[in-house]
Amino acid sequence: MWSKITLKMKITLLTAVALTLVTAGVTVLSIYNVRQSFSVSEYTVEFPPYLQGEHFFRFIQSSQSDFQTHSIIFAVMLIFIGVIAAYVISGQTLKPIKSLAEKIEDIDTNNLDTLIEPPGQPHTKIT
């Protein structure tokens, strides 16, 4: 199956896997750090009455939940944009190779003297 996939798609898929692993790792690490950093028992500062007692616990939990949700959404968007960028960039990068492959396919036993010129230059024959 892997041999039937085009080089452009292979590059895109490998980039997507790498980007997903890195982004997921950073997101999990940041969520873990937020949960560890905002331990309720560490606070010795006086908070307003609406953030004391049970309200304070709910406020911290809500903030942590919001951060987790926003982090995951941002990570998914980053992966999506990265995969699209990898697809476009790999397509542009592989154009000269595709052009070269097409020129090589045009050569057969009747025109072995055809030179393969850099992209943008006309075909010439040795006489």
C-alpha positions in Angstrom: 0.0 0.0 0.0 2.8 2.5 0.9 4.4 2.0 -2.5 1.2 3.1 -4.3 1.1 6.5 -2.5 2.6 9.4 -4.3 5.8 11.0 -3.0 3.8 14.3 -2.3 1.3 12.4 -0.1 4.1 10.5 1.7 5.8 13.7 2.6 2.5 15.2 3.7 1.6 12.2 5.8 5.0 12.0 7.5 4.8 15.7 8.2 1.3 15.3 9.6 2.4 12.5 11.9 5.4 14.5 13.2 3.4 17.6 13.6 0.6 15.7 15.4 3.1 14.0 17.8 4.9 17.3 18.7 1.7 19.3 19.0 0.0 16.6 21.2 3.0 16.4 23.4 3.2 20.1 23.9 -0.5 20.4 24.5 -0.5 17.5 27.1 2.5 19.0 28.8 0.9 22.5 29.0 -2.4 21.1 30.4 -0.5 19.1 33.0 1.6 22.2 34.0 -1.6 24.3 34.3 -3.1 21.7 36.6 0.0 21.5 38.7 0.6 25.2 38.8 -2.9 26.1 40.0 -3.1 23.9 43.0 -5.8 25.4 45.3 -3.9 24.7 48.5 -1.0 27.0 47.4 -3.0 30.3 47.6 -2.5 32.5 50.6 -3.8 35.7 48.9 -7.1 37.1 50.0 -9.6 36.8 47.2 -12.9 38.7 46.9 -15.9 37.1 48.6 -17.3 35.7 45.3 -14.0 33.7 44.9 -13.8 32.2 48.3 -14.6 28.7 49.5 -16.5 26.5 47.0 -16.7 29.4 44.5 -13.0 29.5 44.3 -12.7 25.8 43.6 -15.3 26.0 40.9 -13.5 29.1 39.4 -10.2 27.3 39.2 -11.7 24.1 37.8 -13.6 26.1 35.2 -10.5 28.0 34.2 -8.5 24.8 33.9 -11.2 23.2 31.8 -11.4 26.3 29.6 -7.6 26.2 29.1 -7.7 22.5 28.3 -10.5 23.0 25.7 -8.8 26.0 24.1 -5.5 24.2 24.0 -6.9 21.2 22.2 -8.8 23.4 19.7 -5.7 25.4 19.0 -3.6 22.2 18.6 -6.1 20.7 16.1 -6.1 24.0 14.1 -2.3 24.1 14.1 -2.1 20.5 12.9 -4.7 21.2 10.1 -2.9 24.3 8.9 0.4 22.5 9.1 -0.8 19.6 7.0 -2.2 21.9 4.4 1.0 23.9 4.3 3.0 20.7 4.0 0.9 19.5 1.1 1.2 22.8 -0.8 5.0 23.2 -0.1 5.8 19.6 -1.0 3.8 20.0 -4.3 5.9 23.1 -5.2 9.1 21.4 -4.1 8.5 18.3 -6.2 7.5 20.2 -9.4 11.1 20.0 -10.9 11.2 16.2 -10.1 7.9 15.7 -11.8 9.0 17.7 -14.8 12.2 15.6 -15.1 10.2 12.4 -14.8 7.9 13.5 -17.6 10.8 14.3 -19.8 12.5 11.0 -19.1 9.3 9.2 -20.0 9.3 10.9 -23.4 12.6 9.4 -24.3 12.4 6.1 -26.2 14.6 4.2 -28.7 13.9 6.6 -31.5 15.1 9.7 -29.6 17.9 8.7 -27.3 19.9 11.8 -28.3 17.4 14.1 -26.6 19.0 16.2 -23.9 17.2 16.8 -20.7 17.4 20.5 -20.1 16.6 22.4 -16.8 13.0 23.4 -16.4 12.0 26.4 -18.6 14.4 25.6 -21.5 13.3 23.9 -24.8 14.3 20.4 -25.7 17.3 20.2 -28.1 18.7 17.3 -30.0 22.3 16.4 -30.6 23.0 16.3 -34.4 
